[in-house]
Amino acid sequence: MFWADLLCAGHCHSKQADWHLNALLQFRHKAMWAPSAQRHLLRRAKRAATSALMVLNLSLACVAVPSLAHAQTPPSDQAAQTYHLEVIINSQPTNLIGAFQMGPNSDLSAQRSELRELGLDAPGDDPAAYVKLSELSGVTYTYDESTQKVEIQAPDSVRVVHNYDARGGDKTVTAATSDFGMVVNYDLYASGLSEDVVRRAFDFSGVNLTLDSRIFGPMGTFSQSAILGSTTLDNVDALRLDTTWNFSDQDTQISYRAGDVISGGLAWTRPIRLGGAQIQRDFALRPDLVTVPLPKFSGSAALPSTVDVYVNNLKAYSQQVGSGPFEISNLPVVTNGGAARIVLNDAAGRQTTSELPFYVSPRLLREGLLDFSAEVGFPRYLYGLESWKYDSKFAASASLKYGLTDDVTLEAHTEFSQDLANAGVGMSFRTGDFGVASLAVAGSFKDGNAGALVYAAFDTEFWDGIGLHLSTQRTFGEYDDLASTTGITEAGLTNDSLGLGATRYAQLVSLRPPKAIDTASLSLPLRFDNSSLSLSYVHVDYELEDDSHILGLSYTRPLWDGASAYVSAFADLGDTSGSGVFAGVSIPLGGSSSAIVGVASNGNNVSPSVSASKSLDSTPGSYGWRVDVTEGDVAQNSAAVAVRTEYARVEAGVRNRGKGVDGTLDISGAFAAIGGDVFATNRIDDAFAVVDTGYADTQVLYENRPAGRTGSSGKLLVPGLRAYQKNLIAVDPLTLPMNAELPTTAHIVAPADRAGVSVNMRAKDISRSGLVVLTDAKGEFLAPGTAGTVTETGEAFIVGYDGQAYIAELKSHNTLVVSADQGSCSATYAFQGNADTPSATGPVVCQ
């Protein structure tokens, strides 16, 4: 009775019921003109409808008991009432209805969460707390009782900023999968030599077999690489390269490795090979993750507008925005610098344009991202020469990068062994909108000797495409790192054991970083000539050798119909004999064929050359070739032809140098085993899928492009899948027999790195299906929609027009039971179809 007294007292003849009904009518009206209103519009309108009905019911109660209704008068400080009002902000309809409370002084207030949904950002943390509109800075409002609207004027400072991600698309992450299987990549290379190819056949020179094998499954990938070689065919030498187990956790973007690993590092550190364990951040596990800070654009629209982003005068992105402040993040730009043109077109036809300079660098990490690598183990020596040469001393290293902000990335590195301690810190930071600078300092201590390293770099791009890179590195004292302390002297080798001269051996054993490394490069797009020019300078101060000062120049210019000219030159300022010039013209010959006419000069030797080639693509059945003719002090001519089959790539070539002729043969491919099947195919370096349709000669598509046809087993191996990304595998149903039915024509898979997945798309055999025409005892077709069941299989079916019923699985003898409005009937049907096409039989009498 409290609510009845409260609502009836002084209100039975007021406008409160009208207000709630008006809110309900507004909702019904909005449901017609704004079908895209958000879901909370329904919720609020329902509350309004409920309030209206309650007020009406209680008003009727007031009429029935007027003495009770007027027995009490509400106090002057009665509780605030809730109103559901249409909200207009800065003269623009929001198409939303907000729940407000009106206090004794006609002040409107709403919950903080409610205001945020309406587009107003009220300070504070408690989402359920009520905030008066008059308390928001710069906000004024007008309440219209007759239309149940509230018109709010609010500055951008208190409005919610609408965020738009320019990447768009589906950002859901598909969990990567891996079935159990194995891949063995091989490359067989053989060569022969003939002093007189006309009179004498080729003499065997040698044969090498490079093997790269891996076993994969849900628990990771175990890989092994090796080289087998022989020059006599009597003795075979074996060289082990790498043995590694790798497991990647996609959720944390962390990879774990054990075996032969390469240490991680930074721009101012040097990696080494170890036999041990490694834990490393791997952002490649999440291809959807943007690790580099991309430019963002903020603005405000008075009216609903369209924002167009142009990069290099090409539209890169378009987004519709509502009125009020907005921010577009992750603008689609490439690395290095430039300027994006932002064009805002509002609903009134007005256009505003602004320029957004940017510089994107891979040296920076997005705010909050952490990249790291940590390794422990025993340093490895003479990789590629010895199979099991490891140091007996333990070593460890760790590197870290952290995005402190989008403009500042911190770096740290440490490494140590039994007789070495090394540590350093660094940072990369944005210098405004036109470049990125990097600074680092490190120190080392070994056997009582200390040293230091200082590194600095700067990258920028200005004046419409001019790129500049500067870097310098200096070492002081006796600076050491793991790369220097685990040199070949630590392996117990001498110049005699390697067969090296004393001078060369002294150079090798001094593996400390150079005392100074200075680099500078400048790239200039020559707009007036539609060409580009690049200049470079490198200075290296070796500890035991003379300084080197290398100048480099390259120039390219497009010519006609895809042809281009190039010039490349280098010079060692400390050694006049160490210079050279290369120049030429590249001419397309159509398709994937091209020719190059050029000349090379190195000191006093000038060598003109002509070459032509056709590249070999990844499609089985494609072929390529190459012809090279070079003149000079020693003439050299060569030719080769290659062909790619479904099972391998084969290349044969000959080369003439002086009087001798070399002949080579190279065969590369792979064997893959998965799901009990073995496939011979081309080399598989990434992920792959085996598609099973159950039928031979079925066309399989990868990303809507033909990938091949299934073999006699009904399966096809599809290589080249993108690891940890969505890959679309499809089957062309028109290439299946008439009696085959696919459960689905497309499948999306996301394989793990260098792993394989089985894709089951086996088609169902419907050769024992049939179309049966059913009639009643009078010969009339059974009514459409009549349901029936096959007694022998339990399969349900529906009768269509003209009494036709499709039954997917039929036995030799079938009893069909049909339930109709007039009663049930049954029919017997003997299946007499064939194995090629579905059968059609009838009429069959149901009685």
DRENFIVO-526873 format. One record per residue (C-alpha): residue in one letter; x, y, z. Coordinates in pm, whole numbers, padded with zeros to 5 digits, always signed. Layout:
BEGIN
AXYZ/...
//
This chain:
BEGIN
M+00000+00000+00000/F+00299+00230+00042/W+00354+00250-00334/A-00018+00295-00394/D-00033+00580-00143/L+00283+00738-00276/L+00176+00727-00641/C-00188+00812-00581/A-00130+01096-00336/G-00157+01412-00542/H-00080+01226-00865/C-00396+01053-00981/H-00474+01355-01196/S-00115+01456-01267/K+00084+01396-01587/Q+00303+01121-01445/A+00112+00839-01617/D+00113+01039-01939/W+00489+01078-01916/H+00549+00704-01882/L+00304+00627-02159/N+00477+00884-02374/A+00809+00708-02313/L+00649+00380-02420/L+00510+00539-02735/Q+00847+00691-02809/F+01001+00348-02781/R+00746+00201-03020/H+00811+00486-03260/K+01187+00439-03236/A+01155+00071-03300/M+01025+00168-03646/W+01271+00444-03737/A+01581+00324-03551/P+01598-00057-03578/S+01972-00046-03519/A+01940+00109-03171/Q+02147-00066-02913/R+02017-00346-02697/H+01994-00134-02386/L+01723+00071-02563/L+01497-00230-02532/R+01584-00269-02168/R+01506+00092-02083/A+01189+00100-02288/K+01067-00212-02112/R+01128-00042-01781/A+00927+00255-01909/A+00645+00029-02021/T+00638-00145-01685/S+00632+00186-01502/A+00350+00309-01722/L+00138+00001-01661/M+00202+00020-01287/V+00103+00385-01280/L-00215+00312-01477/N-00311+00026-01249/L-00247+00227-00937/S-00431+00524-01086/L-00733+00299-01134/A-00692+00196-00773/C-00694+00563-00679/V-01021+00613-00861/A-01168+00316-00679/V-01062+00442-00334/P-01030+00822-00367/S-01051+00881+00007/L-00745+00660+00054/A-00565+00830-00232/H-00606+01175-00081/A-00561+01075+00278/Q-00186+01162+00268/T+00013+01439+00101/P+00366+01366-00017/P+00633+01555+00176/S+00823+01831+00007/D+01145+01625+00015/Q+00990+01316-00141/A+01226+01067-00310/A+01345+01145-00662/Q+01140+00993-00941/T+01281+00802-01239/Y+01213+00931-01590/H+01299+00766-01919/L+01391+01044-02159/E+01508+01065-02516/V+01862+01205-02515/I+01993+01465-02760/I+02354+01580-02729/N+02475+01894-02904/S+02160+01899-03120/Q+02232+01546-03250/P+01992+01260-03162/T+02165+00971-02991/N+01875+00731-03070/L+01891+00631-02702/I+01658+00662-02405/G+01825+00731-02072/A+01706+00659-01720/F+01723+00982-01515/Q+01615+01084-01168/M+01466+01426-01101/G+01528+01572-00759/P+01318+01825-00562/N+01488+02113-00742/S+01421+01958-01085/D+01789+01855-01112/L+01843+01561-01346/S+02093+01295-01244/A+02185+00947-01369/Q+02411+00664-01278/R+02769+00705-01394/S+02744+00389-01607/E+02422+00520-01764/L+02586+00848-01858/R+02878+00665-02013/E+02643+00459-02229/L+02483+00783-02341/G+02826+00924-02434/L+02908+01139-02130/D+03224+01069-01930/A+03154+01152-01564/P+03460+01159-01337/G+03478+00895-01066/D+03499+00518-01034/D+03169+00390-00890/P+02951+00297-01191/A+02634+00283-00977/A+02677+00627-00821/Y+02437+00900-00935/V+02589+01212-01092/K+02399+01537-01152/L+02421+01671-01506/S+02480+02017-01361/E+02796+01889-01189/L+02965+01798-01519/S+03207+02068-01629/G+03064+02284-01903/V+02740+02082-01937/T+02401+02250-01970/Y+02068+02087-02044/T+01704+02157-02118/Y+01424+01923-02013/D+01115+01920-02239/E+00822+01783-02039/S+00580+01759-02332/T+00806+01547-02555/Q+00994+01374-02272/K+01331+01478-02414/V+01646+01617-02259/E+01874+01826-02480/I+02229+01835-02350/Q+02508+02069-02453/A+02846+01920-02362/P+03207+02003-02453/D+03436+01731-02592/S+03620+01718-02259/V+03329+01537-02091/R+03222+01326-02387/V+03323+00964-02432/V+03584+00921-02705/H+03474+00663-02962/N+03765+00437-03055/Y+03799+00273-03397/D+04065+00018-03492/A+04181+00069-03851/R+04291-00293-03875/G+03925-00398-03882/G+03847-00753-03986/D+03807-01057-03766/K+04047-01034-03471/T+03948-01362-03311/V+04238-01596-03252/T+04205-01950-03378/A+04385-02206-03163/A+04659-02373-03365/T+04652-02752-03399/S+04903-03017-03495/D+04852-03383-03570/F+05123-03644-03530/G+05346-03677-03833/M+05689-03649-03988/V+05858-03456-04270/V+06196-03522-04432/N+06322-03251-04667/Y+06612-03352-04889/D+06843-03183-05138/L+07063-03410-05348/Y+07344-03232-05531/A+07593-03406-05760/S+07865-03261-05981/G+08107-03376-06245/L+08404-03227-06431/S+08531-03276-06783/E+08850-03125-06925/D+08730-03199-07276/V+08356-03251-07292/V+08370-03343-07661/R+08613-03631-07625/R+08566-03728-07265/A+08266-03777-07040/F+08224-03610-06704/D+08434-03739-06415/F+08257-03766-06083/S+08344-03476-05852/G+08122-03537-05553/V+07772-03575-05417/N+07603-03416-05116/L+07273-03501-04954/T+07131-03238-04718/L+06859-03366-04487/D+06621-03157-04279/S+06378-03378-04090/R+06124-03315-03816/I+05870-03505-03612/F+05574-03300-03497/G+05273-03340-03273/P+05068-03164-03004/M+05372-03162-02773/G+05596-02973-03014/T+05842-03039-03295/F+06165-03235-03286/S+06396-03142-03575/Q+06727-03278-03700/S+06944-03153-03989/A+07256-03310-04136/I+07473-03333-04447/L+07600-03654-04604/G+07876-03615-04860/S+08127-03807-05061/T+08389-03732-05325/T+08489-04091-05395/L+08168-04293-05356/D+08372-04526-05135/N+08361-04321-04817/V+08068-04115-04695/D+08116-03832-04448/A+07832-03731-04216/L+07799-03389-04056/R+07533-03313-03797/L+07402-02957-03801/D+07117-02897-03552/T+06914-03112-03315/T+06631-02919-03147/W+06298-02972-02974/N+06059-02677-02986/F+05724-02619-02816/S+05523-02298-02858/D+05249-02174-02626/Q+05012-01963-02833/D+04830-01818-02531/T+05143-01667-02377/Q+05338-01620-02704/I+05634-01808-02557/S+05850-02070-02730/Y+06056-02327-02541/R+06357-02493-02707/A+06606-02756-02603/G+06911-02872-02796/D+07100-02653-03041/V+06984-02292-03009/I+07096-01945-03116/S+07093-01684-02845/G+06869-01383-02878/G+07005-01033-02876/L+06972-00664-02952/A+07120-00427-03209/W+07434-00381-02998/T+07492-00747-02897/R+07624-01055-03079/P+07453-01396-03078/I+07625-01731-03033/R+07529-02095-03075/L+07477-02307-02767/G+07379-02655-02676/G+07124-02610-02401/A+06780-02459-02342/Q+06603-02140-02444/I+06283-01958-02353/Q+06181-01680-02588/R+05891-01450-02663/D+05752-01523-03010/F+05498-01269-03133/A+05462-01472-03455/L+05233-01702-03255/R+04976-01421-03265/P+04968-01282-03622/D+04678-01056-03519/L+04896-00876-03265/V+05048-00545-03376/T+05380-00508-03192/V+05499-00183-03352/P+05337+00143-03240/L+05129+00261-03534/P+05008+00619-03573/K+04669+00724-03440/F+04446+01016-03527/S+04215+01203-03290/G+03945+01449-03382/S+03590+01560-03322/A+03289+01567-03553/A+02998+01807-03503/L+02779+01586-03725/P+02793+01218-03824/S+03082+01203-04070/T+03309+00984-04280/V+03683+00983-04218/D+03910+00891-04511/V+04281+00826-04461/Y+04520+00871-04755/V+04879+00744-04745/N+05099+00834-05043/N+04785+00972-05212/L+04615+00632-05196/K+04307+00574-04981/A+04416+00334-04710/Y+04117+00344-04476/S+03762+00477-04445/Q+03545+00490-04134/Q+03204+00633-04048/V+03204+00815-03714/G+02925+00963-03503/S+02916+01314-03368/G+03160+01392-03090/P+03525+01309-03024/F+03679+01002-03186/E+04015+00828-03219/I+04132+00601-03501/S+04422+00377-03398/N+04655+00147-03593/L+04643+00348-03914/P+04758+00122-04201/V+05101+00262-04283/V+05431+00094-04365/T+05748+00133-04162/N+05965+00445-04189/G+05823+00793-04216/G+05571+00989-04411/A+05253+01189-04376/A+04894+01071-04380/R+04619+01298-04510/I+04300+01282-04304/V+03981+01397-04478/L+03663+01447-04270/N+03334+01468-04466/D+03030+01546-04250/A+02661+01491-04323/A+02619+01856-04429/G+02872+01816-04710/R+03149+02010-04539/Q+03505+01880-04574/T+03808+01938-04354/T+04159+01810-04424/S+04454+01766-04190/E+04805+01622-04220/L+04940+01362-03979/P+05319+01316-03993/F+05439+00979-03867/Y+05747+00762-03831/V+05709+00389-03770/S+06013+00192-03656/P+06061-00177-03569/R+06298-00062-03293/L+05995+00039-03084/L+05746-00184-02903/R+05388-00093-02828/E+05320+00025-02476/G+05307-00263-02228/L+05458-00528-02461/L+05751-00733-02334/D+05995-00913-02562/F+06264-01135-02417/S+06499-01424-02478/A+06698-01628-02225/E+06942-01913-02292/V+07163-02144-02088/G+07401-02410-02211/F+07745-02480-02351/P+07884-02274-02642/R+07924-02457-02970/Y+08227-02426-03198/L+08299-02480-03567/Y+07937-02513-03674/G+07929-02667-04021/L+08271-02824-03973/E+08232-03036-03660/S+07927-03227-03538/W+07983-03235-03161/K+08222-02954-03068/Y+08097-02790-02746/D+08275-02602-02471/S+08296-02760-02129/K+08225-02423-01961/F+07870-02322-01882/A+07733-01996-02031/A+07407-01801-02015/S+07257-01490-02171/A+06934-01291-02154/S+06789-01002-02355/L+06483-00790-02284/K+06281-00518-02455/Y+05987-00342-02293/G+05751-00085-02439/L+05739+00174-02162/T+05521+00395-02381/D+05450+00405-02751/D+05740+00650-02775/V+05997+00486-02547/T+06125+00126-02548/L+06371+00006-02283/E+06638-00259-02346/A+06863-00471-02129/H+07110-00752-02193/T+07336-00970-01983/E+07560-01269-02046/F+07809-01457-01838/S+08023-01768-01815/Q+08271-01900-01562/D+08523-01626-01644/L+08305-01350-01796/A+08043-01107-01674/N+07877-00871-01923/A+07573-00644-01884/G+07424-00345-02062/V+07116-00126-02090/G+06971+00078-02370/M+06666+00256-02496/S+06501+00360-02821/F+06283+00666-02830/R+06087+00865-03082/T+06228+01208-03173/G+05900+01378-03247/D+05720+01257-03557/F+06024+01230-03783/G+06264+00973-03640/V+06380+00724-03376/A+06704+00737-03178/S+06873+00454-02988/L+07136+00464-02712/A+07306+00179-02527/V+07600+00122-02294/A+07751-00207-02176/G+08041-00321-01964/S+08239-00643-01927/F+08480-00799-01680/K+08703-01095-01761/D+09017-01222-01586/G+09062-00892-01405/N+09029-00687-01724/A+08740-00448-01777/G+08596-00294-02091/A+08301-00092-02211/L+08084-00052-02519/V+07882+00251-02631/Y+07625+00240-02912/A+07410+00512-03069/A+07183+00517-03375/F+06937+00748-03542/D+06684+00678-03819/T+06463+00933-03986/E+06276+01016-04303/F+06204+01369-04418/W+06124+01584-04719/D+05889+01339-04884/G+06086+01016-04873/I+06449+01103-04798/G+06573+00840-04554/L+06875+00874-04328/H+07043+00618-04101/L+07336+00692-03872/S+07496+00459-03618/T+07819+00431-03425/Q+07965+00175-03188/R+08280+00213-02978/T+08458-00023-02742/F+08701+00085-02471/G+08955-00116-02276/E+08938-00492-02317/Y+08569-00537-02386/D+08462-00899-02415/D+08140-01087-02470/L+08049-01453-02511/A+08122-01436-02884/S+08481-01337-02816/T+08552-01550-02508/T+08418-01864-02675/G+08637-01824-02984/I+08826-02103-03149/T+09115-02068-02904/E+08877-02185-02630/A+08820-02499-02837/G+09185-02593-02794/L+09268-02543-03162/T+09593-02421-03312/N+09685-02286-03650/D+09835-02626-03735/S+09512-02814-03656/L+09317-02593-03895/G+09587-02575-04158/L+09591-02194-04146/G+09875-01953-04182/A+09993-01761-03878/T+09850-01428-03998/R+09505-01565-04076/Y+09500-01760-03749/A+09582-01444-03551/Q+09290-01267-03717/L+09051-01547-03632/V+09145-01575-03267/S+09089-01201-03210/L+08713-01223-03192/R+08649-00914-02983/P+08412-00657-03133/P+08588-00399-03354/K+08715-00093-03173/A+08483+00120-03386/I+08195+00062-03628/D+08041+00364-03801/T+07765+00342-04060/A+07572+00603-04255/S+07322+00563-04536/L+07110+00807-04732/S+06827+00717-04971/L+06705+00985-05214/P+06398+00946-05433/L+06471+01170-05733/R+06124+01297-05812/F+06236+01496-06115/D+06383+01182-06274/N+06149+00914-06134/S+06454+00733-06003/S+06621+00662-05669/L+06974+00710-05539/S+07130+00550-05231/L+07463+00636-05067/S+07635+00447-04786/Y+07951+00465-04576/V+08095+00201-04344/H+08400+00243-04123/V+08539-00051-03923/D+08841-00030-03692/Y+08966-00386-03636/E+09189-00472-03344/L+09454-00654-03551/E+09388-00521-03901/D+09394-00191-04082/D+09086+00027-04076/S+08844-00005-04363/H+08643+00282-04509/I+08389+00162-04764/L+08181+00398-04976/G+07882+00263-05166/L+07644+00400-05428/S+07342+00257-05605/Y+07112+00413-05862/T+06799+00268-06022/R+06568+00415-06283/P+06265+00268-06456/L+06275+00281-06836/W+06006+00156-07073/D+05754-00130-07048/G+05885-00255-06716/A+06255-00226-06805/S+06494-00061-06559/A+06853+00053-06542/Y+07084+00021-06241/V+07432+00126-06134/S+07610+00003-05823/A+07958+00103-05711/F+08181+00064-05407/A+08526+00184-05309/D+08762+00115-05020/L+08925+00444-04933/G+09219+00263-04774/D+09279+00022-05061/T+09245+00149-05418/S+09230-00207-05553/G+08921-00276-05346/S+08671-00097-05567/G+08424-00193-05834/V+08135-00081-06054/F+07836-00278-06179/A+07590-00139-06432/G+07317-00292-06639/V+06970-00288-06787/S+06694-00534-06690/I+06443-00609-06966/P+06124-00813-06919/L+06067-01073-07192/G+05706-01151-07106/G+05556-01374-06845/S+05816-01457-06582/S+06111-01425-06823/S+06364-01142-06821/A+06708-01051-06954/I+06994-00848-06808/V+07269-00681-07007/G+07549-00546-06789/V+07913-00476-06731/A+08132-00516-06422/S+08463-00351-06351/N+08695-00454-06066/G+09034-00288-06082/N+09181-00343-06429/N+08936-00618-06522/V+08624-00529-06722/S+08367-00805-06771/P+08060-00754-06993/S+07780-01004-06944/V+07443-01105-07083/S+07194-01326-06902/A+06836-01439-06955/S+06613-01642-06727/K+06263-01768-06660/S+06173-01815-06295/L+06032-02141-06166/D+05702-02101-05978/S+05546-02328-05716/T+05294-02494-05949/P+05364-02856-06043/G+05438-02875-06414/S+05612-02538-06429/Y+05962-02501-06565/G+06241-02246-06563/W+06573-02185-06728/R+06880-01963-06707/V+07159-01869-06951/D+07464-01658-06856/V+07748-01540-07080/T+08037-01344-06923/E+08349-01220-07099/G+08669-01080-06952/D+09006-01210-06840/V+08843-01549-06783/A+08533-01620-06991/Q+08255-01802-06813/N+07934-01938-06962/S+07661-02135-06792/A+07315-02272-06858/A+07057-02451-06647/V+06704-02582-06676/A+06465-02670-06395/V+06126-02837-06374/R+05885-02884-06086/T+05679-03200-06065/E+05426-03308-05804/Y+05703-03494-05625/A+06024-03286-05651/R+06214-03004-05818/V+06485-03112-06061/E+06756-02883-06199/A+07045-02966-06432/G+07317-02726-06539/V+07652-02690-06709/R+07923-02427-06664/N+08225-02354-06879/R+08517-02175-06714/G+08836-02166-06920/K+08887-02509-07075/G+08696-02713-06820/V+08322-02787-06808/D+08130-02856-06488/G+07801-03045-06485/T+07558-03035-06192/L+07235-03209-06097/D+07016-03092-05810/I+06704-03275-05691/S+06508-03141-05395/G+06181-03251-05242/A+06025-03400-04932/F+05858-03705-04786/A+05573-03645-04544/A+05397-03900-04325/I+05071-03822-04146/G+04760-04020-04059/G+04913-04348-04177/D+04987-04215-04528/V+05320-04123-04689/F+05343-03851-04955/A+05625-03759-05191/T+05608-03386-05256/N+05808-03068-05298/R+06005-02922-05010/I+05791-02832-04706/D+05940-02551-04498/D+05622-02430-04330/A+05293-02590-04227/F+05083-02815-04449/A+04751-02997-04461/V+04638-03334-04591/V+04284-03313-04730/D+04080-03634-04742/T+03772-03632-04966/G+03743-04008-05006/Y+03732-03978-05387/A+04011-03962-05643/D+04062-03672-05885/T+03875-03423-05667/Q+03973-03057-05705/V+04100-02904-05379/L+04122-02527-05337/Y+04349-02329-05105/E+04232-01972-05043/N+04005-02007-05350/R+04299-02103-05573/P+04350-02455-05719/A+04587-02654-05497/G+04570-02983-05688/R+04360-03295-05726/T+04339-03588-05491/G+04521-03907-05577/S+04393-04261-05589/S+04363-04263-05209/G+04130-03962-05222/K+04387-03746-05041/L+04599-03445-05133/L+04886-03276-04950/V+04857-02897-04959/P+05187-02725-04863/G+05260-02362-04784/L+04994-02300-04517/R+05038-01996-04293/A+05119-02109-03939/Y+04892-01977-03659/Q+04664-01809-03913/K+04330-01903-04063/N+04369-02100-04386/L+04067-02174-04604/I+04060-02523-04754/A+03774-02602-04992/V+03660-02876-05230/D+03495-02816-05565/P+03176-03027-05540/L+03139-03030-05920/T+03444-03256-05942/L+03282-03523-05722/P+03076-03811-05865/M+02700-03775-05872/N+02666-04027-05592/A+02890-03827-05351/E+02764-03568-05106/L+02994-03339-04907/P+02908-03263-04543/T+03077-02925-04599/T+03256-02767-04895/A+03500-02553-04692/H+03707-02590-04380/I+03926-02341-04188/V+04245-02470-04028/A+04520-02299-03827/P+04825-02527-03812/A+05118-02482-03576/D+05460-02382-03705/R+05615-02643-03941/A+05341-02888-03846/G+05077-03076-04041/V+04703-03117-03996/S+04455-03366-04137/V+04141-03216-04288/N+03856-03466-04302/M+03622-03366-04585/R+03517-03716-04681/A+03214-03715-04904/K+02921-03942-04822/D+02827-04216-05068/I+02464-04156-05164/S+02447-04419-05437/R+02189-04601-05222/S+01965-04297-05204/G+01648-04263-05399/L+01355-04043-05493/V+01033-04231-05423/V+00693-04113-05551/L+00419-04203-05303/T+00047-04221-05376/D-00254-04331-05175/A-00487-04619-05261/K-00683-04389-05498/G-00368-04307-05695/E-00346-03949-05564/F-00016-03803-05448/L+00037-03783-05076/A+00003-03429-04944/P+00321-03217-04925/G+00466-03202-04575/T+00354-03550-04480/A+00615-03714-04253/G+00735-04069-04286/T+00994-04316-04155/V+01189-04605-04306/T+01139-04898-04071/E+01466-05076-04158/T+01696-04776-04097/G+01484-04546-03882/E+01549-04259-04125/A+01282-03990-04130/F+01169-03823-04450/I+00921-03559-04567/V+00696-03588-04869/G+00729-03297-05111/Y+00526-03189-05412/D+00390-03454-05649/G+00434-03715-05375/Q+00813-03711-05405/A+01017-03816-05100/Y+01398-03818-05095/I+01548-04099-04885/A+01925-04083-04826/E+01982-04448-04733/L+01786-04740-04871/K+01811-05112-04813/S+01730-05383-05065/H+01380-05409-04914/N+01225-05107-04740/T+00904-05049-04545/L+00787-04688-04552/V+00545-04580-04277/V+00365-04249-04339/S+00157-04056-04083/A-00113-03831-04229/D-00418-03644-04098/Q-00643-03919-04231/G-00437-04187-04058/S-00127-04391-04117/C-00034-04604-04416/S+00263-04812-04519/A+00431-04908-04842/T+00696-05160-04937/Y+00971-05059-05174/A+01248-05271-05332/F+01561-05067-05402/Q+01702-05125-05753/G+01940-04829-05795/N+02292-04839-05936/A+02625-04729-05791/D+02668-04425-06014/T+02359-04209-05978/P+02075-04183-05726/S+01767-04378-05833/A+01411-04256-05886/T+01117-04494-05851/G+00739-04468-05839/P+00462-04443-05792/V+00459-04659-05478/V+00117-04712-05323/C+00084-04637-04951/Q-00217-04815-04795/
//
